[in-house]
Amino acid sequence: MTRSICLRLAYDGTDFVGWQRQATGPSIQEAVERALAGACDVPRLVVEGASRTDAGVHARLQIASAIVETRLSDDEIRRAMNARLPSSIAVLGVATMPDGFHARFWSVFKRYAYRIESAPRRSPIGRSYAMWTPRSLDVARMRLGARHLLGRHDFAAFASAGSPREHTVRVVQHLHVFQRRNITTIAVQGTGFLYNQVRAFAGTLLLVGQGRLAPEEVAKIRDSRDRRLAGPTAPPEGLHLVRVQIGEGPGRKPSLFEDEADGVDRGSGALRDGVGSQDGQPGVSC
């Protein structure tokens, strides 16, 4: 029986060149495709991810799609794939979807978290999951700067070259900065992001938190469209894809999220929880 399926994945991106298959090294996509093909007893299958995470970037919840021909149930596919995957990748769930399902085109929003560890001395424990800085951060200043990154804007100043795009206008729906002990987290949610946009946000807000950039300067940098004026692209190990929301079809985004931003603090509980669900969220189950 041929059907479209949705894969819910989590992975540690440390040892991979990123999601997308490349000739330069092992990728998440290649490993998942090989495991799914083995589970379905076919030579090769194509798996498409909702987010093309870079080398060293992690995912607590990535969504992927594939078309399979197998009599295995969804849960049998999950178990067969996990038996074939390395310990750094896990299939959290499998669900049969409507025909034509595509993880990237049906994505309503993506949510990322960037984690920064502030400590006088760098610890080797957890070094692959957070950026380290020896300087303490002023979260209140970072929140003021973050307000200028909300809403619909041309974010060319925060985009790296290397990914094709029709334009550089994007919508940031939520941006929350919070701190627990010595870990500062920048949680960002949007309908889509430019290449390295979230890491450039993190690098810029890091300068604000260190007192090296005034919060109001973030708006001037944004409006300049000049990448040279923004902060550096923060290293990949601090970035985590924490949620992808699937809609009811390609391009069918719930009106709740069209052209509007809910604010830095509004809805922050859901952002703090990372993969926590939001009650009443439109979309289909995966």
C-alpha positions in Angstrom: 0.0 0.0 0.0 1.4 3.4 -1.1 0.9 6.3 1.4 2.3 9.6 2.5 3.8 9.5 6.0 5.0 12.1 8.5 8.1 11.4 10.6 8.6 13.2 13.9 12.4 13.2 14.5 14.8 14.3 17.2 18.6 14.4 16.7 21.9 15.6 18.0 23.5 17.4 15.0 27.1 17.4 16.4 28.5 14.7 14.1 26.6 15.6 11.0 27.0 18.1 8.1 23.4 19.1 8.6 20.0 17.9 7.6 20.6 17.9 3.8 22.6 15.2 2.2 26.0 16.3 1.0 29.1 14.8 -0.5 31.3 16.2 2.3 30.1 14.0 5.1 27.2 12.2 6.8 23.9 14.0 6.9 20.7 13.5 9.0 18.6 13.2 5.8 20.8 10.4 4.4 20.7 8.4 7.7 16.9 8.7 7.9 16.4 7.8 4.3 18.6 4.7 4.6 16.8 3.6 7.8 13.3 4.1 6.2 14.4 2.3 3.0 15.6 -0.6 5.1 12.4 -0.7 7.1 10.3 -0.8 3.9 12.7 -3.2 2.2 13.4 -1.0 -0.8 16.7 0.2 -2.3 16.1 4.0 -1.7 13.5 6.5 -0.5 13.4 10.3 -0.4 12.7 12.0 2.9 12.0 15.8 2.9 12.5 17.8 6.1 10.6 20.9 7.1 13.8 22.6 8.2 17.2 22.2 6.6 19.3 22.5 9.8 23.0 23.3 9.4 26.0 21.3 10.6 26.1 21.1 14.4 22.5 22.3 14.9 20.1 20.0 16.9 16.4 19.2 16.7 14.1 18.3 19.5 11.3 18.1 17.0 11.9 18.0 13.3 9.1 17.1 10.8 9.8 15.1 7.7 7.7 13.6 4.9 8.0 10.6 2.6 6.0 8.4 0.3 6.3 4.7 1.2 4.9 1.4 -0.2 4.7 -1.0 2.7 2.2 -3.1 4.7 3.9 -2.1 8.0 1.9 0.0 10.4 3.0 3.4 11.4 4.4 2.2 14.7 6.1 -0.8 13.0 7.9 1.7 10.7 9.0 3.7 13.7 10.4 0.7 15.5 12.1 -0.6 12.4 13.7 2.7 11.7 15.0 3.2 15.3 16.6 -0.2 15.1 18.6 1.0 12.1 19.4 4.6 13.2 22.5 5.7 15.2 21.8 6.7 18.8 22.1 10.4 17.8 18.9 10.2 15.8 15.5 9.0 17.0 12.1 8.6 15.3 9.6 9.9 17.9 6.5 9.0 15.8 5.1 8.1 12.4 1.7 9.1 11.1 -0.1 8.4 7.8 -1.0 11.7 6.2 -3.3 12.9 3.4 -2.0 12.4 -0.2 0.4 15.2 -1.2 1.7 15.9 2.2 5.0 17.7 2.2 6.7 18.7 5.4 8.2 21.9 4.1 5.2 23.2 2.1 2.7 22.3 4.8 4.7 23.9 7.6 2.8 26.7 9.4 5.6 27.9 11.6 8.9 26.8 13.0 10.2 27.5 16.5 13.9 27.6 17.4 15.7 28.1 20.7 19.3 29.5 20.9 21.1 28.7 24.2 24.0 30.7 25.6 25.9 29.6 28.7 27.5 32.4 30.7 30.3 31.3 33.0 33.8 32.5 34.0 35.4 29.3 32.8 34.3 27.1 29.9 33.0 23.7 30.9 33.6 20.7 28.6 30.2 19.3 29.8 27.4 20.3 27.5 29.7 22.2 25.1 27.9 20.8 22.1 24.5 22.2 23.1 25.1 25.8 24.0 27.3 28.7 23.0 29.7 29.8 25.8 30.6 33.3 26.8 32.6 34.4 29.9 30.6 37.5 30.3 27.3 37.8 32.1 24.3 38.9 30.1 21.7 41.6 30.8 18.5 39.9 29.8 16.4 43.1 30.3 18.5 44.9 27.6 18.2 41.8 25.3 14.5 41.9 25.6 14.4 45.6 24.6 16.5 44.8 21.6 14.4 41.8 20.7 11.3 44.0 20.3 12.8 45.4 17.2 13.0 42.0 15.6 9.3 41.2 15.9 6.8 41.4 13.0 7.0 41.6 9.3 10.3 43.2 8.1 13.0 42.9 5.6 15.6 41.0 7.5 18.5 41.2 4.9 20.8 42.5 7.7 20.5 39.1 9.5 20.8 36.8 6.5 23.9 35.0 5.3 24.5 34.3 1.6 24.2 30.7 0.5 20.5 29.9 0.2 18.3 30.9 -2.8 15.4 33.2 -1.9 12.9 35.4 -3.7 13.0 38.1 -1.1 14.3 38.8 2.4 11.0 39.8 4.0 10.0 37.4 6.8 7.5 37.4 9.7 8.7 36.8 13.3 5.7 36.0 15.4 7.2 35.5 18.9 10.7 36.3 20.3 11.3 35.7 24.0 14.5 36.0 26.0 14.7 34.2 29.4 17.3 33.0 31.8 17.6 30.0 34.1 20.7 30.0 36.2 23.6 30.7 33.8 21.8 29.7 30.6 20.1 32.4 28.5 17.7 31.2 25.9 16.5 33.2 22.9 13.3 31.5 21.6 12.1 32.6 18.1 9.0 31.6 16.2 8.2 32.5 12.6 6.5 31.3 9.4 10.0 30.9 7.9 13.5 32.1 8.3 16.4 33.3 6.1 19.7 31.4 6.1 21.4 31.9 9.5 18.8 34.4 10.5 18.2 33.0 14.0 21.9 32.7 14.7 22.4 36.3 13.5 19.6 37.4 15.9 21.5 35.6 18.7 24.8 37.1 17.8 23.3 40.6 17.7 21.3 40.2 21.0 24.5 38.8 22.6 26.2 42.1 21.9 23.2 44.0 23.4 23.3 41.7 26.5 27.0 42.4 27.0 26.5 46.2 26.8 28.4 46.5 23.5 25.3 47.5 21.5 22.4 49.7 22.5 19.0 48.0 22.3 17.6 50.8 20.0 20.5 50.2 17.6 18.9 46.8 16.6 16.1 48.7 14.8 18.7 50.8 12.8 20.6 47.6 11.9 17.4 46.0 10.8 16.4 48.9 8.6 19.9 49.2 7.1 19.6 45.8 5.4 23.4 45.7 5.8 24.7 42.3 7.1 28.0 44.0 8.1 26.3 46.1 10.8 24.6 43.2 12.7 26.3 41.0 15.2 28.2 37.8 14.2 26.5 34.6 13.2 26.5 32.7 16.6 28.0 29.2 16.5 25.7 26.3 15.5 25.9 24.3 18.7 23.6 26.7 20.5 20.7 26.3 18.0 17.9 23.9 18.6 14.9 23.3 16.4 12.2 22.8 19.0 8.9 22.6 17.0 7.4 22.6 13.6 3.6 23.1 13.2 1.9 21.4 10.3 -1.1 23.1 8.6 -4.0 21.6 6.7 -2.3 21.8 3.3 0.4 23.6 1.2 0.3 27.3 1.9 -2.7 27.1 4.1 -1.5 29.1 7.1 -4.1 29.8 9.8 -5.1 33.5 9.8 -4.1 33.8 13.4 -0.5 34.0 12.3 -0.7 35.9 9.0 1.2 39.2 9.0 1.1 39.7 12.8 3.4 39.2 15.8 2.2 38.4 19.2 5.1 40.1 21.1 8.2 39.3 23.1 6.4 38.2 26.3 3.0 37.1 25.1 2.7 33.3 24.9 6.1 33.0 26.5 5.2 30.0 28.5 4.8 27.9 25.4 8.2 29.2 24.2 9.9 28.5 27.5 8.6 24.9 27.3 10.3 24.4 24.0 8.3 21.5 22.6 5.2 22.2 24.7 2.0 22.3 22.7 -0.4 25.3 22.4 -4.0 24.4 23.0 -6.4 25.0 20.1 -3.6 25.4 17.5 -5.0 24.9 14.0 -3.4 22.2 11.8 -3.3 18.4 11.4 -1.8 15.8 13.7 1.6 14.3 12.9 
